[in-house]
């Protein structure tokens, strides 16, 4: 599993790794910087077939369009303010999920109100609070599948 967080949000890494452990029961290692994103990888790196990218819509769109061939995971989750652009990318043999949104815009809530040290989306809250034991079914409930 890989988790890419836009560099402008790098001060959230510690809190997000706690969130990821709670949800996926995986430790995440802060591996490197890649084109404006911090790359966190699960330990072991092949524990789940999931790629998550979080950031501003234009930055996320640009990264995905340029690096689609480097994403080996089957399940791609995009958490971004505007997910409409993502629909324009030709994903081959991938399950694409985007954060829940209203008319194409994903809102972030003040995380501290929910016990998190970072701004959080409804999809992330749904993922955290899900009681389903199968993580892939939980993802389908928490996010919108394209």
Buried (B, 14 or more C-beta within 10 A) or exposed (E): BBBBBBBEBBEBBEBBBBBBEEBBEBBBEBEEEBEBBBBBBBEEEEBBEBBBBBBBBEBBBBBBEEBBEEBEBEBBBBBBBBBBBBEEBEBEEBBBBBBBBEEBEBEBBEBEEEEBBBBBBBBBBBBBEBEEEEBEEBBBEBBBEB
